[in-house]
């Protein structure tokens, strides 16, 4: 038999705890079936006796380091020894709510075409009545930090996609023969929305065909201002496309480091246009090409797209430099193709057309043509390289170097330089071959003249 006194003194307190727990959980679980009264009193008394052994005396405060635990199972609350009864918190749900991740900004699509060797911008402004674009920089810079010959900018009709999206459009004319069509779409949404938009635009939307139609229409009027236009069938000029995702506002106004820590994975997806999360190695490789000027701005540059976290005014500098770097890539691609064709022609001539003594005289013409191509490449390269100056703006200079490296300008420049070096060696070889042939012919003529003189000399002496 159980002692009557402990049961009588402790039963009301313990039963009160059970009642409070049952009330707190009544909305979550159905009430358990009632226990038989004798059995319930016996179980409660046994549990109370065990707790009585472990609980400290009421006059001693519980240790500060002790913690209470509580487990909810099928509508019953089981308390650990010595822990006070606590009802489950009804206010824990708001703590798990996600933060507001609303973004505001715009997406820009840059489509560029290489249409001629040069564009006379002064004549072009007279034709279209367009304005010219001056260079903008992150912070105030001297007046000589600017475009050497600013591009001409003209607004065109907005582009409406099949999805109903309406994009503002403008076209820029660079003096070294490049046209740049810029589409822009403002957006508002969360990060997932921007990731999906990037994946759809980068891979599933053919902006080049839309831009080509605009360029064809504009070149019909601009042809008088073009120098040596590249007449391609169906407008198949060399093209480059690039995507810029400019987030101007982000909920909470995080710093660049906070944004990378919380959304670095999504930023990497946006730069690559991928809707599936990337691997850790790929994400780190993309985020390595980041650069910031202030703590609250960020630029992440990839080979086919860039992410900008900055105001509209701050992002303008980055967009101009990205556009300039892509135009340089387009020019170096043109030089690479031009030199490839010329070198192939020279190799074929050296294999089949330069054999024999007299055939070497034809190498002079081929050498002159090759030298003309080299001079053209040097001139066009210098014009493209010197199109913009930022000598006193070190941030813009560093930004351009990062962009040129990621986009591929540096690689194509090295490739063009190698082919120029090869062409120069071929030119010197061809000139040497021509000089040798000329020297041989001159020596041969001298010998012939000497023989004729000797012949007449001996013939005259015989008559004498």
URJOVEN-V887710 format. One line per field, one symbol per residue. ss: DSSP state (H for helix, E for strand, L for the rest). psi: psi as a letter, one per 40 degrees, with the letter a starting at -180 (. if undefined). burial: # if it has 24 or more other ideal C-beta (glycine too) atoms within 12 Angstrom, else .. A space follows every 50 residues. Layout:
ss=???
psi=???
burial=???
This chain:
ss=LLLHHHHHHHHHHHHHHHHHHHHHHLLLLLLLLLLLHHHHHHHHHHHHHH HHHHLLLLLLLLLLLLLLLEEEELLEEEELLLLLLLLLLLLLHHHHLLLL LLEEEEEEEEEEEELEEEELHHHHHHHHLLEELLLLLLLLLLLLLLELLL LEEEEEEEEELLLLLEEEEEEEELLLLEEEEEEEEEEEELHHHHHHHHHH HHHHLLHHHHHHHHHHHHHHHHHHHEEEELLLHHHLLEEEEEEEEEEEEE LLLLLHHHHHHHHHHHHHHHHHLLLLLLLHHHHHHHHLLEELLLLLLEEE ELLLEEEEELLHHHHHHHHHHHHHHHHHHHHHHHHHHHHHHHHHHHHHHH HHHLLLLHHHHHHHHHHHHHHHHHHHHHHHHHHHHLLELLLLLHHHHHHH HHHHHHHLHHHHHHHHHHHHHHHHHHHHHHHHHHHHHHHHHHHHHHHHHH HHHHHHHHHHHHHL
psi=iiiddddddeddddddddddddddedediiiiiiihdddddddddddddd ddddiiidehiiideiiiihhhhfeihhiihehihhihheeddddeiiih fhihaihhhhhihheidihhdddddddefiiihiiiidihiidegihdgi ihhhiiiihhideehhhiiihhhidfehhhhhihhiihaadddddddddd dddehgdddddddddddddddeddehhgihhihffgihihiihhhhhdhh hefiidddddddfddddddddefhehiiidddddddedfiiididfihhh hideiihhgiiddddddddddddddddddddddddddddddddddddddd ddeeiidddededddddddddddddddddddddddedihfdegddddddd dddddddedddddddddddddddddddddddddddddddddddddddddd ddddddddddddd.
burial=......#..##..#..##..##..#..................##.##.. ##........................#.#.....#............... #.#.#################..##..#.#.##.####......###### ####.#..#.......#.#################.#.#.#.######## ##..#.##.#######.##..#..###.##....#.############## ...#.#..##..############...#....#..##.#####...#### ###########..##########################..##..#..## ...#.....#..##.##.###.##.##..##.###.####..#.##..## .########..##..#..##..##.##.##..##..#............. ..............
